[in-house]
Amino acid sequence: MSSNERSDRELREILHKPGNDTCADCGAPDPEWGSCSLGVFICLDCSGVHRNIPDIGKVKSLSLSRWEDHEVEVS
């Protein structure tokens, strides 16, 4: 299994944990974006806000972006 496949699988497992099925900011269902720096899932609208805040601007699509192992680690 490649590193990217492993990261994708782990990301999906985290997404299915209780509480991760809504946007961390506004509560919208089924978030499709994630903040790598904060470790939260967010909706499209909130991802735009996060991108405009330089200190927490590391936002990626859950389905379109490639996530690295260190971005998916659970502490």
C-alpha positions in Angstrom: 0.0 0.0 0.0 1.4 3.4 -1.0 1.8 6.2 1.5 -1.0 8.2 -0.2 -3.4 5.2 0.0 -2.6 4.8 3.7 -3.1 8.5 4.4 -6.4 8.4 2.4 -7.7 5.4 4.4 -6.7 6.9 7.7 -8.3 10.2 6.8 -11.6 8.4 6.0 -11.4 6.6 9.3 -11.0 9.8 11.2 -13.8 11.5 9.2 -16.2 8.7 10.3 -15.6 9.2 14.0 -18.4 10.8 16.1 -18.4 14.6 15.8 -16.5 14.8 12.5 -19.6 14.6 10.3 -20.3 18.4 10.7 -18.2 21.5 10.0 -16.1 22.4 13.0 -17.0 26.1 12.5 -20.6 26.4 11.4 -22.0 22.9 12.0 -23.0 22.3 8.3 -23.3 18.6 7.6 -20.8 16.5 5.6 -17.7 18.7 5.5 -15.6 18.3 2.4 -12.5 20.2 3.5 -10.0 19.9 6.3 -7.6 22.2 8.1 -4.2 20.5 8.3 -2.9 22.9 10.8 -5.9 22.8 13.2 -6.9 19.1 12.6 -10.6 19.9 12.0 -13.1 19.2 9.1 -14.9 22.2 7.6 -17.4 23.0 4.9 -16.6 24.8 1.6 -17.7 28.2 2.9 -15.6 28.0 6.1 -12.6 26.7 4.1 -12.5 30.1 2.3 -12.4 31.9 5.6 -9.6 29.6 6.8 -7.6 30.2 3.7 -7.6 33.9 4.3 -6.2 33.6 7.8 -2.4 33.3 7.3 -1.6 31.5 10.5 -4.1 28.7 10.0 -4.4 28.8 6.2 -3.4 25.2 5.5 -6.7 23.9 4.1 -7.2 20.9 1.7 -10.0 19.1 0.0 -10.8 15.7 1.4 -11.4 14.3 -2.0 -9.3 16.3 -4.4 -6.1 16.9 -2.5 -3.2 14.6 -1.6 -2.8 14.4 2.1 0.7 13.5 3.5 1.1 11.0 6.4 2.2 13.8 8.8 -1.0 15.7 8.0 -3.2 12.8 9.0 -1.5 11.7 12.2 -3.6 11.4 15.2 -2.1 12.4 18.5 
